[in-house]
Amino acid sequence: MDDLLPQDCVARILSFTSPRDACRVSLVCTVVGAAAKTDEVWGKFLPSDYLEVLSRLVEYSSLVFKSKKELYLWLCNPNLIDNGNKMFWLDKSTSKRCCMLSARELSITWGNDHLYWSWKPFIQSRFAEVAELITTWWLEITARISTRMLSPKTTYSAHLILNLANRAYGLDALPSEVSIEVGNHQVMRGTILLRRPEDGRKQPLERIFMGEEERVPRERGDGWLEIELGEFFNDGINDREDVRMSVKEVKGVQLKGGLIVEGIELRPRKELKEE
């Protein structure tokens, strides 16, 4: 069985699969196992512009790797890029791109006014600083990212990564409106409630019965909360388009405070069927 196909032919075949499949079939026989470790296979799983990605890494000068598989696995861990204002990584099983925009990469209304927002380090964050809302009645946060940063022909979900200070108040007096636009097309609109996960049970029953159940944050296990803003499809046809995401509550007059924003994370939508 081991000599049915030469190793380079096996490697060529494996390069058209996925990282998960390449690892699984490597146990079939010695030829397949050896082919599954080659640079020809893992070079196909790396982003086509991986050299550019590497040049944007904050710790690029200290990066040493012996093979493209080793580099691939290293890139599956979140790494700071663009002077530490973004994070980039690959989904380990599919090689799809993931990224996160720090609070400094977001447009926050009155974000630079110290009467309304403060910027400070946060022990659970890998970014240098996060944004904490002191108080305001007008909440508006927007983000932009080029589709070139994302994998083509992929459905992405966008998540606001946040925390709530002990003094948090007024954030869920009204739902916050969320929207996502790709290029000039709005692809989704909806609402979220900025409240602690355990407070989700407090939603009025009449809202649930009317099919208007609101989304609330959930715990991530890393000291942060996240709430999904929505999803969109990156067709990859035009890599110069921008994806624009927004969160806002501007209709009420309720003062609010205590929202801590780390950033917005974009990751490929997982398939419902897990193998």
Secondary structure, DSSP 8 states (H G I E B T S, - for coil): -TTSS-HHHHHHHHTTS-HHHHHHHTTS-HHHHHHTTSHHHHHHHS-TTHHHHHHTBTTGGG---SSHHHHHHHHTS-EEETTTTEEEEE-TTT--EEEEEEGGGSEETTTT-TTTEEEE--TT-SSS-EEEE--BS-EEEEEEEEGGGS-SSEEEEEEEEEEEEEEEESTTSS-EEEEEEETTEEEEEEEE--S-GGGGGGS-HHHHHTT---B--EE-SSS-EEEEEEEEEE-SS-TT-EEEEEEEE-S----BEEEEEEEEEEEE---SS--
